């Protein structure tokens, strides 16, 4: 599996990470997850690759996070289901090489995949 960036074109940090990967000349696929969505299986796989911390890949500042009262949710399965149903909850940019995944905030963290 090659490098993938889970990208939101409206996010400045995501756009910056995209530029970093492009300028490095590495091959990568762009996943516009807001358009395509992500399955529960894909999100579980990303959570494993990020080190098992589901909350690390969530946007706690989104209105839907508060609306669903996810700050009180302790079950990772419920958090992943919420992200599958509301892809805006996925933190971005998220980059994965198939073995590990990383939320690239700051975007320069994407350099870890090719340094």
Backbone as XML, in Angstrom:
<?xml version="1.0"?>
<chain id="A" units="angstrom">
  <residue number="1" name="UNK">
    <atom name="N" x="0.845" y="-1.176" z="0.000"/>
    <atom name="CA" x="0.000" y="0.000" z="0.000"/>
    <atom name="C" x="0.888" y="1.236" z="0.000"/>
  </residue>
  <residue number="2" name="UNK">
    <atom name="N" x="0.550" y="2.230" z="-0.818"/>
    <atom name="CA" x="1.339" y="3.440" z="-0.902"/>
    <atom name="C" x="0.864" y="4.510" z="0.059"/>
  </residue>
  <residue number="3" name="UNK">
    <atom name="N" x="1.479" y="5.649" z="-0.081"/>
    <atom name="CA" x="1.162" y="6.798" z="0.753"/>
    <atom name="C" x="-0.195" y="7.373" z="0.380"/>
  </residue>
  <residue number="4" name="UNK">
    <atom name="N" x="-0.987" y="7.724" z="1.412"/>
    <atom name="CA" x="-2.296" y="8.343" z="1.198"/>
    <atom name="C" x="-2.413" y="9.554" z="2.099"/>
  </residue>
  <residue number="5" name="UNK">
    <atom name="N" x="-3.042" y="10.597" z="1.574"/>
    <atom name="CA" x="-3.399" y="11.738" z="2.398"/>
    <atom name="C" x="-4.919" y="11.837" z="2.413"/>
  </residue>
  <residue number="6" name="UNK">
    <atom name="N" x="-5.460" y="11.870" z="3.611"/>
    <atom name="CA" x="-6.897" y="12.064" z="3.789"/>
    <atom name="C" x="-7.080" y="13.571" z="3.867"/>
  </residue>
  <residue number="7" name="UNK">
    <atom name="N" x="-7.652" y="14.118" z="2.802"/>
    <atom name="CA" x="-7.548" y="15.540" z="2.494"/>
    <atom name="C" x="-8.902" y="16.221" z="2.436"/>
  </residue>
  <residue number="8" name="UNK">
    <atom name="N" x="-8.931" y="17.425" z="2.999"/>
    <atom name="CA" x="-10.076" y="18.321" z="2.864"/>
    <atom name="C" x="-9.560" y="19.571" z="2.163"/>
  </residue>
  <residue number="9" name="UNK">
    <atom name="N" x="-9.943" y="19.807" z="0.907"/>
    <atom name="CA" x="-9.410" y="20.942" z="0.155"/>
    <atom name="C" x="-9.726" y="22.300" z="0.780"/>
  </residue>
  <residue number="10" name="UNK">
    <atom name="N" x="-10.698" y="22.362" z="1.667"/>
    <atom name="CA" x="-11.058" y="23.627" z="2.302"/>
    <atom name="C" x="-10.211" y="23.923" z="3.537"/>
  </residue>
  <residue number="11" name="UNK">
    <atom name="N" x="-9.383" y="22.981" z="3.942"/>
    <atom name="CA" x="-8.558" y="23.121" z="5.144"/>
    <atom name="C" x="-7.150" y="23.580" z="4.759"/>
  </residue>
  <residue number="12" name="UNK">
    <atom name="N" x="-6.708" y="24.692" z="5.322"/>
    <atom name="CA" x="-5.387" y="25.233" z="4.974"/>
    <atom name="C" x="-4.265" y="24.281" z="5.379"/>
  </residue>
  <residue number="13" name="UNK">
    <atom name="N" x="-4.376" y="23.628" z="6.523"/>
    <atom name="CA" x="-3.336" y="22.682" z="6.966"/>
    <atom name="C" x="-3.263" y="21.484" z="6.022"/>
  </residue>
  <residue number="14" name="UNK">
    <atom name="N" x="-4.413" y="21.037" z="5.557"/>
    <atom name="CA" x="-4.459" y="19.921" z="4.622"/>
    <atom name="C" x="-3.822" y="20.323" z="3.290"/>
  </residue>
  <residue number="15" name="UNK">
    <atom name="N" x="-4.116" y="21.521" z="2.841"/>
    <atom name="CA" x="-3.508" y="22.012" z="1.592"/>
    <atom name="C" x="-1.996" y="22.145" z="1.745"/>
  </residue>
  <residue number="16" name="UNK">
    <atom name="N" x="-1.541" y="22.597" z="2.906"/>
    <atom name="CA" x="-0.098" y="22.723" z="3.140"/>
    <atom name="C" x="0.584" y="21.358" z="3.119"/>
  </residue>
  <residue number="17" name="UNK">
    <atom name="N" x="-0.025" y="20.372" z="3.738"/>
    <atom name="CA" x="0.550" y="19.019" z="3.727"/>
    <atom name="C" x="0.603" y="18.469" z="2.306"/>
  </residue>
  <residue number="18" name="UNK">
    <atom name="N" x="-0.415" y="18.760" z="1.520"/>
    <atom name="CA" x="-0.452" y="18.326" z="0.123"/>
    <atom name="C" x="0.715" y="18.934" z="-0.653"/>
  </residue>
  <residue number="19" name="UNK">
    <atom name="N" x="0.995" y="20.204" z="-0.418"/>
    <atom name="CA" x="2.125" y="20.877" z="-1.073"/>
    <atom name="C" x="3.439" y="20.226" z="-0.648"/>
  </residue>
  <residue number="20" name="UNK">
    <atom name="N" x="3.585" y="19.935" z="0.631"/>
    <atom name="CA" x="4.814" y="19.307" z="1.131"/>
    <atom name="C" x="5.048" y="17.966" z="0.443"/>
  </residue>
  <residue number="21" name="UNK">
    <atom name="N" x="4.019" y="17.147" z="0.346"/>
    <atom name="CA" x="4.158" y="15.844" z="-0.312"/>
    <atom name="C" x="4.459" y="16.001" z="-1.798"/>
  </residue>
  <residue number="22" name="UNK">
    <atom name="N" x="3.777" y="16.941" z="-2.444"/>
    <atom name="CA" x="3.979" y="17.175" z="-3.880"/>
    <atom name="C" x="5.400" y="17.650" z="-4.152"/>
  </residue>
  <residue number="23" name="UNK">
    <atom name="N" x="5.856" y="18.634" z="-3.377"/>
    <atom name="CA" x="7.202" y="19.184" z="-3.587"/>
    <atom name="C" x="8.292" y="18.165" z="-3.280"/>
  </residue>
  <residue number="24" name="UNK">
    <atom name="N" x="8.002" y="17.195" z="-2.419"/>
    <atom name="CA" x="8.980" y="16.148" z="-2.108"/>
    <atom name="C" x="9.092" y="15.136" z="-3.240"/>
  </residue>
  <residue number="25" name="UNK">
    <atom name="N" x="8.129" y="15.162" z="-4.160"/>
    <atom name="CA" x="8.170" y="14.255" z="-5.298"/>
    <atom name="C" x="7.789" y="12.825" z="-4.962"/>
  </residue>
  <residue number="26" name="UNK">
    <atom name="N" x="7.146" y="12.621" z="-3.831"/>
    <atom name="CA" x="6.727" y="11.262" z="-3.471"/>
    <atom name="C" x="5.395" y="10.941" z="-4.139"/>
  </residue>
  <residue number="27" name="UNK">
    <atom name="N" x="5.195" y="9.663" z="-4.419"/>
    <atom name="CA" x="3.915" y="9.220" z="-4.973"/>
    <atom name="C" x="2.916" y="9.059" z="-3.833"/>
  </residue>
  <residue number="28" name="UNK">
    <atom name="N" x="1.719" y="9.567" z="-4.038"/>
    <atom name="CA" x="0.686" y="9.427" z="-3.023"/>
    <atom name="C" x="-0.683" y="9.540" z="-3.666"/>
  </residue>
  <residue number="29" name="UNK">
    <atom name="N" x="-1.654" y="8.991" z="-2.972"/>
    <atom name="CA" x="-3.050" y="9.096" z="-3.386"/>
    <atom name="C" x="-3.745" y="10.092" z="-2.477"/>
  </residue>
  <residue number="30" name="UNK">
    <atom name="N" x="-4.694" y="10.806" z="-3.050"/>
    <atom name="CA" x="-5.495" y="11.759" z="-2.292"/>
    <atom name="C" x="-6.863" y="11.137" z="-2.045"/>
  </residue>
  <residue number="31" name="UNK">
    <atom name="N" x="-7.258" y="11.095" z="-0.794"/>
    <atom name="CA" x="-8.584" y="10.606" z="-0.425"/>
    <atom name="C" x="-9.379" y="11.811" z="0.075"/>
  </residue>
  <residue number="32" name="UNK">
    <atom name="N" x="-10.326" y="12.245" z="-0.731"/>
    <atom name="CA" x="-11.198" y="13.347" z="-0.310"/>
    <atom name="C" x="-12.361" y="12.733" z="0.462"/>
  </residue>
  <residue number="33" name="UNK">
    <atom name="N" x="-12.087" y="12.453" z="1.719"/>
    <atom name="CA" x="-12.996" y="11.669" z="2.558"/>
    <atom name="C" x="-14.355" y="12.330" z="2.776"/>
  </residue>
  <residue number="34" name="UNK">
    <atom name="N" x="-14.444" y="13.650" z="2.624"/>
    <atom name="CA" x="-15.754" y="14.294" z="2.770"/>
    <atom name="C" x="-16.665" y="13.943" z="1.601"/>
  </residue>
  <residue number="35" name="UNK">
    <atom name="N" x="-16.059" y="13.652" z="0.445"/>
    <atom name="CA" x="-16.834" y="13.243" z="-0.733"/>
    <atom name="C" x="-17.112" y="11.745" z="-0.725"/>
  </residue>
  <residue number="36" name="UNK">
    <atom name="N" x="-16.084" y="10.963" z="-0.400"/>
    <atom name="CA" x="-16.192" y="9.504" z="-0.508"/>
    <atom name="C" x="-16.687" y="8.836" z="0.764"/>
  </residue>
  <residue number="37" name="UNK">
    <atom name="N" x="-16.460" y="9.488" z="1.896"/>
    <atom name="CA" x="-16.754" y="8.866" z="3.180"/>
    <atom name="C" x="-15.725" y="7.785" z="3.486"/>
  </residue>
  <residue number="38" name="UNK">
    <atom name="N" x="-15.739" y="7.298" z="4.694"/>
    <atom name="CA" x="-14.853" y="6.214" z="5.110"/>
    <atom name="C" x="-15.696" y="5.183" z="5.850"/>
  </residue>
  <residue number="39" name="UNK">
    <atom name="N" x="-15.401" y="3.926" z="5.596"/>
    <atom name="CA" x="-16.141" y="2.853" z="6.263"/>
    <atom name="C" x="-15.639" y="2.693" z="7.698"/>
  </residue>
  <residue number="40" name="UNK">
    <atom name="N" x="-16.421" y="1.998" z="8.479"/>
    <atom name="CA" x="-16.002" y="1.693" z="9.851"/>
    <atom name="C" x="-14.687" y="0.915" z="9.825"/>
  </residue>
  <residue number="41" name="UNK">
    <atom name="N" x="-14.552" y="-0.033" z="8.897"/>
    <atom name="CA" x="-13.314" y="-0.803" z="8.774"/>
    <atom name="C" x="-12.113" y="0.068" z="8.446"/>
  </residue>
  <residue number="42" name="UNK">
    <atom name="N" x="-12.287" y="1.013" z="7.522"/>
    <atom name="CA" x="-11.190" y="1.919" z="7.172"/>
    <atom name="C" x="-10.789" y="2.771" z="8.370"/>
  </residue>
  <residue number="43" name="UNK">
    <atom name="N" x="-11.775" y="3.261" z="9.103"/>
    <atom name="CA" x="-11.489" y="4.089" z="10.274"/>
    <atom name="C" x="-10.830" y="3.275" z="11.384"/>
  </residue>
  <residue number="44" name="UNK">
    <atom name="N" x="-11.262" y="2.038" z="11.581"/>
    <atom name="CA" x="-10.624" y="1.165" z="12.576"/>
    <atom name="C" x="-9.172" y="0.911" z="12.197"/>
  </residue>
  <residue number="45" name="UNK">
    <atom name="N" x="-8.919" y="0.696" z="10.902"/>
    <atom name="CA" x="-7.562" y="0.476" z="10.415"/>
    <atom name="C" x="-6.693" y="1.709" z="10.667"/>
  </residue>
  <residue number="46" name="UNK">
    <atom name="N" x="-7.223" y="2.893" z="10.366"/>
    <atom name="CA" x="-6.479" y="4.131" z="10.617"/>
    <atom name="C" x="-6.214" y="4.313" z="12.110"/>
  </residue>
  <residue number="47" name="UNK">
    <atom name="N" x="-7.204" y="4.008" z="12.935"/>
    <atom name="CA" x="-7.029" y="4.145" z="14.385"/>
    <atom name="C" x="-5.904" y="3.238" z="14.883"/>
  </residue>
  <residue number="48" name="UNK">
    <atom name="N" x="-5.839" y="2.026" z="14.364"/>
    <atom name="CA" x="-4.762" y="1.108" z="14.737"/>
    <atom name="C" x="-3.416" y="1.676" z="14.312"/>
  </residue>
  <residue number="49" name="UNK">
    <atom name="N" x="-3.360" y="2.200" z="13.097"/>
    <atom name="CA" x="-2.100" y="2.716" z="12.555"/>
    <atom name="C" x="-1.656" y="4.007" z="13.232"/>
  </residue>
  <residue number="50" name="UNK">
    <atom name="N" x="-2.604" y="4.707" z="13.851"/>
    <atom name="CA" x="-2.262" y="5.945" z="14.547"/>
    <atom name="C" x="-1.850" y="5.658" z="15.995"/>
  </residue>
  <residue number="51" name="UNK">
    <atom name="N" x="-1.950" y="4.395" z="16.384"/>
    <atom name="CA" x="-1.536" y="4.003" z="17.722"/>
    <atom name="C" x="-2.685" y="3.679" z="18.655"/>
  </residue>
  <residue number="52" name="UNK">
    <atom name="N" x="-3.878" y="3.558" z="18.101"/>
    <atom name="CA" x="-5.025" y="3.152" z="18.896"/>
    <atom name="C" x="-5.797" y="4.269" z="19.562"/>
  </residue>
  <residue number="53" name="UNK">
    <atom name="N" x="-5.330" y="5.500" z="19.439"/>
    <atom name="CA" x="-6.005" y="6.635" z="20.072"/>
    <atom name="C" x="-7.031" y="7.234" z="19.114"/>
  </residue>
  <residue number="54" name="UNK">
    <atom name="N" x="-8.268" y="6.768" z="19.210"/>
    <atom name="CA" x="-9.324" y="7.217" z="18.301"/>
    <atom name="C" x="-9.538" y="8.724" z="18.422"/>
  </residue>
  <residue number="55" name="UNK">
    <atom name="N" x="-9.504" y="9.238" z="19.632"/>
    <atom name="CA" x="-9.731" y="10.681" z="19.821"/>
    <atom name="C" x="-8.666" y="11.533" z="19.131"/>
  </residue>
  <residue number="56" name="UNK">
    <atom name="N" x="-7.464" y="10.996" z="18.969"/>
    <atom name="CA" x="-6.393" y="11.751" z="18.307"/>
    <atom name="C" x="-6.722" y="12.032" z="16.852"/>
  </residue>
  <residue number="57" name="UNK">
    <atom name="N" x="-7.641" y="11.281" z="16.286"/>
    <atom name="CA" x="-7.996" y="11.490" z="14.883"/>
    <atom name="C" x="-9.368" y="12.141" z="14.731"/>
  </residue>
  <residue number="58" name="UNK">
    <atom name="N" x="-9.841" y="12.763" z="15.830"/>
    <atom name="CA" x="-11.158" y="13.408" z="15.794"/>
    <atom name="C" x="-11.042" y="14.915" z="15.981"/>
  </residue>
  <residue number="59" name="UNK">
    <atom name="N" x="-11.965" y="15.625" z="15.334"/>
    <atom name="CA" x="-12.057" y="17.080" z="15.463"/>
    <atom name="C" x="-13.084" y="17.408" z="16.550"/>
  </residue>
  <residue number="60" name="UNK">
    <atom name="N" x="-12.577" y="17.625" z="17.759"/>
    <atom name="CA" x="-13.449" y="17.879" z="18.905"/>
    <atom name="C" x="-14.119" y="19.249" z="18.836"/>
  </residue>
  <residue number="61" name="UNK">
    <atom name="N" x="-13.624" y="20.130" z="17.986"/>
    <atom name="CA" x="-14.198" y="21.465" z="17.882"/>
    <atom name="C" x="-15.382" y="21.569" z="16.937"/>
  </residue>
  <residue number="62" name="UNK">
    <atom name="N" x="-15.686" y="20.506" z="16.227"/>
    <atom name="CA" x="-16.816" y="20.532" z="15.292"/>
    <atom name="C" x="-18.141" y="20.546" z="16.055"/>
  </residue>
  <residue number="63" name="UNK">
    <atom name="N" x="-19.098" y="21.283" z="15.534"/>
    <atom name="CA" x="-20.411" y="21.377" z="16.162"/>
    <atom name="C" x="-21.068" y="20.025" z="16.373"/>
  </residue>
  <residue number="64" name="UNK">
    <atom name="N" x="-20.920" y="19.136" z="15.392"/>
    <atom name="CA" x="-21.550" y="17.816" z="15.481"/>
    <atom name="C" x="-20.949" y="16.997" z="16.631"/>
  </residue>
  <residue number="65" name="UNK">
    <atom name="N" x="-19.675" y="17.240" z="16.949"/>
    <atom name="CA" x="-19.018" y="16.562" z="18.072"/>
    <atom name="C" x="-19.745" y="16.896" z="19.368"/>
  </residue>
  <residue number="66" name="UNK">
    <atom name="N" x="-20.014" y="18.193" z="19.525"/>
    <atom name="CA" x="-20.721" y="18.643" z="20.726"/>
    <atom name="C" x="-22.185" y="18.205" z="20.701"/>
  </residue>
  <residue number="67" name="UNK">
    <atom name="N" x="-22.801" y="18.310" z="19.525"/>
    <atom name="CA" x="-24.207" y="17.928" z="19.379"/>
    <atom name="C" x="-24.433" y="16.461" z="19.758"/>
  </residue>
  <residue number="68" name="UNK">
    <atom name="N" x="-23.511" y="15.605" z="19.347"/>
    <atom name="CA" x="-23.611" y="14.173" z="19.656"/>
    <atom name="C" x="-23.073" y="13.826" z="21.047"/>
  </residue>
  <residue number="69" name="UNK">
    <atom name="N" x="-22.569" y="14.845" z="21.752"/>
    <atom name="CA" x="-22.010" y="14.689" z="23.100"/>
    <atom name="C" x="-20.893" y="13.644" z="23.135"/>
  </residue>
  <residue number="70" name="UNK">
    <atom name="N" x="-20.037" y="13.708" z="22.122"/>
    <atom name="CA" x="-18.967" y="12.717" z="22.021"/>
    <atom name="C" x="-17.894" y="12.901" z="23.086"/>
  </residue>
  <residue number="71" name="UNK">
    <atom name="N" x="-17.843" y="14.084" z="23.687"/>
    <atom name="CA" x="-16.865" y="14.290" z="24.764"/>
    <atom name="C" x="-17.156" y="13.358" z="25.945"/>
  </residue>
  <residue number="72" name="UNK">
    <atom name="N" x="-18.390" y="12.882" z="26.056"/>
    <atom name="CA" x="-18.781" y="11.970" z="27.137"/>
    <atom name="C" x="-18.724" y="10.498" z="26.727"/>
  </residue>
  <residue number="73" name="UNK">
    <atom name="N" x="-18.381" y="10.242" z="25.469"/>
    <atom name="CA" x="-18.374" y="8.866" z="24.947"/>
    <atom name="C" x="-17.025" y="8.213" z="25.213"/>
  </residue>
  <residue number="74" name="UNK">
    <atom name="N" x="-17.038" y="7.040" z="25.852"/>
    <atom name="CA" x="-15.784" y="6.343" z="26.147"/>
    <atom name="C" x="-15.561" y="5.122" z="25.256"/>
  </residue>
  <residue number="75" name="UNK">
    <atom name="N" x="-16.555" y="4.753" z="24.474"/>
    <atom name="CA" x="-16.470" y="3.564" z="23.630"/>
    <atom name="C" x="-15.896" y="3.924" z="22.258"/>
  </residue>
  <residue number="76" name="UNK">
    <atom name="N" x="-14.715" y="3.383" z="21.947"/>
    <atom name="CA" x="-14.069" y="3.675" z="20.663"/>
    <atom name="C" x="-14.939" y="3.277" z="19.481"/>
  </residue>
  <residue number="77" name="UNK">
    <atom name="N" x="-15.676" y="2.184" z="19.609"/>
    <atom name="CA" x="-16.546" y="1.741" z="18.518"/>
    <atom name="C" x="-17.601" y="2.796" z="18.215"/>
  </residue>
  <residue number="78" name="UNK">
    <atom name="N" x="-18.154" y="3.407" z="19.237"/>
    <atom name="CA" x="-19.155" y="4.464" z="19.044"/>
    <atom name="C" x="-18.522" y="5.701" z="18.411"/>
  </residue>
  <residue number="79" name="UNK">
    <atom name="N" x="-17.290" y="6.023" z="18.798"/>
    <atom name="CA" x="-16.595" y="7.173" z="18.216"/>
    <atom name="C" x="-16.315" y="6.935" z="16.731"/>
  </residue>
  <residue number="80" name="UNK">
    <atom name="N" x="-15.879" y="5.735" z="16.394"/>
    <atom name="CA" x="-15.606" y="5.396" z="14.994"/>
    <atom name="C" x="-16.896" y="5.426" z="14.184"/>
  </residue>
  <residue number="81" name="UNK">
    <atom name="N" x="-17.967" y="4.915" z="14.745"/>
    <atom name="CA" x="-19.258" y="4.955" z="14.058"/>
    <atom name="C" x="-19.678" y="6.406" z="13.808"/>
  </residue>
  <residue number="82" name="UNK">
    <atom name="N" x="-19.458" y="7.274" z="14.778"/>
    <atom name="CA" x="-19.797" y="8.691" z="14.612"/>
    <atom name="C" x="-18.983" y="9.311" z="13.476"/>
  </residue>
  <residue number="83" name="UNK">
    <atom name="N" x="-17.694" y="8.938" z="13.363"/>
    <atom name="CA" x="-16.866" y="9.461" z="12.264"/>
    <atom name="C" x="-17.325" y="8.914" z="10.920"/>
  </residue>
  <residue number="84" name="UNK">
    <atom name="N" x="-17.728" y="7.649" z="10.882"/>
    <atom name="CA" x="-18.210" y="7.064" z="9.626"/>
    <atom name="C" x="-19.481" y="7.774" z="9.163"/>
  </residue>
  <residue number="85" name="UNK">
    <atom name="N" x="-20.329" y="8.124" z="10.106"/>
    <atom name="CA" x="-21.589" y="8.792" z="9.773"/>
    <atom name="C" x="-21.424" y="10.295" z="9.549"/>
  </residue>
  <residue number="86" name="UNK">
    <atom name="N" x="-20.355" y="10.870" z="10.105"/>
    <atom name="CA" x="-20.094" y="12.312" z="10.019"/>
    <atom name="C" x="-18.619" y="12.523" z="9.707"/>
  </residue>
  <residue number="87" name="UNK">
    <atom name="N" x="-18.208" y="12.355" z="8.445"/>
    <atom name="CA" x="-16.784" y="12.399" z="8.104"/>
    <atom name="C" x="-16.089" y="13.715" z="8.468"/>
  </residue>
  <residue number="88" name="UNK">
    <atom name="N" x="-16.847" y="14.787" z="8.679"/>
    <atom name="CA" x="-16.249" y="16.059" z="9.081"/>
    <atom name="C" x="-15.519" y="15.919" z="10.416"/>
  </residue>
  <residue number="89" name="UNK">
    <atom name="N" x="-15.832" y="14.869" z="11.173"/>
    <atom name="CA" x="-15.197" y="14.640" z="12.470"/>
    <atom name="C" x="-13.763" y="14.131" z="12.355"/>
  </residue>
  <residue number="90" name="UNK">
    <atom name="N" x="-13.349" y="13.668" z="11.183"/>
    <atom name="CA" x="-11.983" y="13.167" z="11.012"/>
    <atom name="C" x="-11.011" y="14.338" z="10.985"/>
  </residue>
  <residue number="91" name="UNK">
    <atom name="N" x="-10.011" y="14.275" z="11.850"/>
    <atom name="CA" x="-8.978" y="15.314" z="11.867"/>
    <atom name="C" x="-8.177" y="15.229" z="10.582"/>
  </residue>
  <residue number="92" name="UNK">
    <atom name="N" x="-7.747" y="16.365" z="10.115"/>
    <atom name="CA" x="-6.983" y="16.413" z="8.876"/>
    <atom name="C" x="-5.857" y="17.420" z="9.023"/>
  </residue>
  <residue number="93" name="UNK">
    <atom name="N" x="-4.848" y="17.268" z="8.209"/>
    <atom name="CA" x="-4.637" y="16.170" z="7.272"/>
    <atom name="C" x="-4.129" y="14.932" z="8.003"/>
  </residue>
  <residue number="94" name="UNK">
    <atom name="N" x="-4.556" y="13.812" z="7.534"/>
    <atom name="CA" x="-4.108" y="12.539" z="8.068"/>
    <atom name="C" x="-3.378" y="11.834" z="6.928"/>
  </residue>
  <residue number="95" name="UNK">
    <atom name="N" x="-2.159" y="11.393" z="7.204"/>
    <atom name="CA" x="-1.340" y="10.732" z="6.183"/>
    <atom name="C" x="-1.016" y="9.325" z="6.668"/>
  </residue>
  <residue number="96" name="UNK">
    <atom name="N" x="-1.079" y="8.366" z="5.751"/>
    <atom name="CA" x="-0.778" y="6.976" z="6.082"/>
    <atom name="C" x="0.080" y="6.356" z="4.988"/>
  </residue>
  <residue number="97" name="UNK">
    <atom name="N" x="1.008" y="5.516" z="5.415"/>
    <atom name="CA" x="1.841" y="4.792" z="4.447"/>
    <atom name="C" x="1.468" y="3.312" z="4.392"/>
  </residue>
  <residue number="98" name="UNK">
    <atom name="N" x="0.365" y="2.952" z="5.030"/>
    <atom name="CA" x="-0.063" y="1.560" z="5.065"/>
    <atom name="C" x="0.394" y="0.833" z="6.313"/>
  </residue>
  <residue number="99" name="UNK">
    <atom name="N" x="1.439" y="1.351" z="6.963"/>
    <atom name="CA" x="1.937" y="0.753" z="8.203"/>
    <atom name="C" x="1.613" y="1.630" z="9.401"/>
  </residue>
  <residue number="100" name="UNK">
    <atom name="N" x="1.753" y="2.932" z="9.206"/>
    <atom name="CA" x="1.434" y="3.874" z="10.269"/>
    <atom name="C" x="0.643" y="5.033" z="9.687"/>
  </residue>
  <residue number="101" name="UNK">
    <atom name="N" x="-0.046" y="5.733" z="10.562"/>
    <atom name="CA" x="-0.802" y="6.920" z="10.164"/>
    <atom name="C" x="-0.476" y="8.027" z="11.152"/>
  </residue>
  <residue number="102" name="UNK">
    <atom name="N" x="-0.597" y="9.253" z="10.682"/>
    <atom name="CA" x="-0.225" y="10.397" z="11.498"/>
    <atom name="C" x="-1.100" y="11.583" z="11.134"/>
  </residue>
  <residue number="103" name="UNK">
    <atom name="N" x="-1.651" y="12.240" z="12.153"/>
    <atom name="CA" x="-2.325" y="13.516" z="11.927"/>
    <atom name="C" x="-1.213" y="14.540" z="11.760"/>
  </residue>
  <residue number="104" name="UNK">
    <atom name="N" x="-1.170" y="15.175" z="10.615"/>
    <atom name="CA" x="-0.065" y="16.076" z="10.283"/>
    <atom name="C" x="-0.398" y="17.515" z="10.665"/>
  </residue>
  <residue number="105" name="UNK">
    <atom name="N" x="-0.418" y="17.747" z="11.954"/>
    <atom name="CA" x="-0.577" y="19.077" z="12.533"/>
    <atom name="C" x="0.593" y="19.277" z="13.463"/>
  </residue>
  <residue number="106" name="UNK">
    <atom name="N" x="1.560" y="20.062" z="13.064"/>
    <atom name="CA" x="1.615" y="20.897" z="11.872"/>
    <atom name="C" x="1.848" y="20.062" z="10.608"/>
  </residue>
  <residue number="107" name="UNK">
    <atom name="N" x="1.549" y="20.653" z="9.448"/>
    <atom name="CA" x="1.666" y="19.922" z="8.181"/>
    <atom name="C" x="3.054" y="19.345" z="7.919"/>
  </residue>
  <residue number="108" name="UNK">
    <atom name="N" x="4.075" y="19.959" z="8.505"/>
    <atom name="CA" x="5.447" y="19.484" z="8.302"/>
    <atom name="C" x="5.656" y="18.064" z="8.824"/>
  </residue>
  <residue number="109" name="UNK">
    <atom name="N" x="4.763" y="17.583" z="9.653"/>
    <atom name="CA" x="4.870" y="16.195" z="10.126"/>
    <atom name="C" x="4.784" y="15.198" z="8.974"/>
  </residue>
  <residue number="110" name="UNK">
    <atom name="N" x="4.235" y="15.617" z="7.846"/>
    <atom name="CA" x="4.169" y="14.744" z="6.666"/>
    <atom name="C" x="5.564" y="14.358" z="6.188"/>
  </residue>
  <residue number="111" name="UNK">
    <atom name="N" x="6.562" y="15.167" z="6.532"/>
    <atom name="CA" x="7.942" y="14.878" z="6.122"/>
    <atom name="C" x="8.455" y="13.580" z="6.741"/>
  </residue>
  <residue number="112" name="UNK">
    <atom name="N" x="7.856" y="13.127" z="7.818"/>
    <atom name="CA" x="8.286" y="11.868" z="8.452"/>
    <atom name="C" x="8.122" y="10.669" z="7.525"/>
  </residue>
  <residue number="113" name="UNK">
    <atom name="N" x="7.294" y="10.822" z="6.517"/>
    <atom name="CA" x="7.045" y="9.703" z="5.605"/>
    <atom name="C" x="8.073" y="9.611" z="4.488"/>
  </residue>
  <residue number="114" name="UNK">
    <atom name="N" x="8.947" y="10.599" z="4.373"/>
    <atom name="CA" x="9.941" y="10.511" z="3.302"/>
    <atom name="C" x="11.319" y="10.975" z="3.717"/>
  </residue>
  <residue number="115" name="UNK">
    <atom name="N" x="11.542" y="11.318" z="4.949"/>
    <atom name="CA" x="12.887" y="11.713" z="5.411"/>
    <atom name="C" x="13.729" y="10.506" z="5.711"/>
  </residue>
</chain>
